[in-house]
Structure formats: structure tokens, C-alpha cells
């Protein structure tokens, strides 16, 4: 792997410039991301959802909103997604939290320790799992994460998914025209079923501020999941966006506004305590 692929210039680029940066994860796969550089000391990492990428509207719009407020951000593709190396896997929550850790470590080595992490959908679970494991980031935003990972499987895999996977060893998920979109192996299904968000969230430090945002019209993950997170995360704030669906199609501006208010307040708090 060439040195240039990791090189983060010490001379800061112009505001609004996006830099492609490649970070190796602990499995030796290249994770590809874009740094929105504003020359601010603060850096926010953005994590996409299931079968999504750093180019999703939620990721791009949040990066631009942060940039407009003078806050740098880095949006990247998890292994097996988008431009990153690796094979797409169903499940993989803890492995994605480890990918995020590789990204945080990379920027920390560059004297640019991230100030906050934000995840949408599955990425929301990833950032919560990260906070429950690594305890080195004090500001976390969970946008529409799923509380109970045993739910939502039947809709994709069918009611008899457990019998089929025990018999066949896998299930191929197909689109309407019958083409296989991705394969769910028994191991990857068990990985998801064994990921306990309740137990993990109890491990999040009380110094870590967590904001959960959820749309009241979410058609994929019920809004009740956000209420469950609110019950168990020690230092938690809940914000429901009235009428928003899972992708915040008609509520991007409101989502960005809520995220920015929380991030800016957290950064001010951190500066006050470090002075």
C-alpha cells in the first residue's frame, strides 16, 4: 500500500475541499472515505447504514451542514460497502464498530482525534457499540438505530428464515426481478442475533453524551426503538422528528439542524472543561 494513500497533508486545503483518504482496518482491508476539511480542530466521523454508502443523502447532507458551520467531517464506507475493500456481510455490527475504531485511531495518530461520531440506521447501532466498547469519544449521535436486532429479519428473509438457513446454510435475498442482491449465511445471521444492544448500551460511560434521533413515521425501524434507547443509556437526549421516514426524505434540513445544535453544544462544553 503506497504511502500517498495514507498521507494527510499538514498544510490544510481550502475550505470546502474534499480529500479522499484510505484507512486500513485491522483485517488489512482498505476503507475509503472523504474528508470535508474546514481547518477546524474538530472532526466528526459519519457512519452509513445497511447496504448503504458514504454517498447516501443523510451522510452527504450532514457533512455539508457541518462544513457550513466550520466543522470538519469524514464520511467513509464500511468494509464490503461502497468503495471500500472486503465482502459485504449481513450482520457484522461489531466488525463495523472495529472499522470505525480503525478510522478513529488513524486520525488520532494524525493529531486529529475525532470529537464526535454519528451513525444512521445500522450505523446508529455501530456508533453505540463503539461507545460501549472503546470509551474514547464523548459525543455520539444515533440516527434511527435499531434497539432489538432480532426484529426486522422476517421482513427481509421470510417467516421461516431460521428453518431455511439451518437446512440450506444460507438465504439469498433477491430483488423484484429475481436477481440475488446479497447472501445471508448462517454465521452472519447468528452474528446479528447475538448482538445485544440492550446489554451494550448499559456499558456506555455516563460522561458520554448520546443523542438519539428518530422519525415518527419510520417505516423500517419503529419509533419505539428510540424510546428503549432513552430508557437505558445513562447520559441520553431523545429527539423525535414528526412525520420523518427512515431516510428523512422530506426532513433533511430538520435532521441537520438537530444534529448541529447537539454537536455544537457538546464541542463548547468540551472546550470549557479543557480550559
Residue, then its C-alpha position, 0 to 999 in steps of 0.5 A: x500500500x503506497x504511502x500517498x494513500x495514507x498521507x494527510x497533508x499538514x498544510x490544510x486545503x481550502x475550505x470546502x475541499x474534499x480529500x479522499x483518504x484510505x484507512x486500513x482496518x485491522x483485517x488489512x482491508x482498505x476503507x475509503x472515505x472523504x474528508x470535508x476539511x474546514x481547518x477546524x480542530x474538530x472532526x466528526x466521523x459519519x457512519x452509513x447504514x445497511x447496504x448503504x454508502x458514504x454517498x447516501x443523502x443523510x451522510x452527504x447532507x450532514x457533512x455539508x451542514x457541518x462544513x457550513x458551520x466550520x466543522x470538519x467531517x469524514x464520511x467513509x464506507x464500511x468494509x464490503x460497502x461502497x468503495x471500500x475493500x472486503x465482502x459485504x456481510x449481513x450482520x457484522x455490527x461489531x466488525x463495523x464498530x472495529x472499522x470505525x475504531x480503525x478510522x478513529x485511531x488513524x486520525x488520532x495518530x494524525x493529531x486529529x482525534x475525532x470529537x464526535x461520531x454519528x451513525x444512521x440506521x445500522x450505523x446508529x447501532x455501530x456508533x453505540x457499540x463503539x461507545x460501549x466498547x472503546x470509551x474514547x469519544x464523548x459525543x455520539x449521535x444515533x440516527x434511527x438505530x435499531x434497539x432489538x436486532x432480532x426484529x426486522x429479519x422476517x421482513x427481509x428473509x421470510x417467516x421461516x428464515x431460521x428453518x431455511x438457513x439451518x437446512x440450506x446454510x444460507x438465504x439469498x435475498x433477491x430483488x423484484x426481478x429475481x436477481x440475488x442482491x446479497x447472501x445471508x449465511x448462517x454465521x452472519x445471521x447468528x452474528x446479528x442475533x447475538x448482538x445485544x444492544x440492550x446489554x451494550x448500551x448499559x456499558x456506555x460511560x455516563x460522561x458520554x453524551x448520546x443523542x438519539x434521533x428518530x422519525x415518527x413515521x419510520x417505516x423500517x425501524x419503529x419509533x419505539x426503538x428510540x424510546x428503549x434507547x432513552x430508557x437505558x443509556x445513562x447520559x441520553x437526549x431523545x429527539x423525535x422528528x414528526x412525520x420523518x421516514x427512515x431516510x428523512x426524505x422530506x426532513x433533511x434540513x430538520x435532521x441537520x439542524x438537530x444534529x448541529x445544535x447537539x454537536x455544537x453544544x457538546x464541542x463548547x462544553x468540551x472546550x470549557x472543561x479543557x480550559 
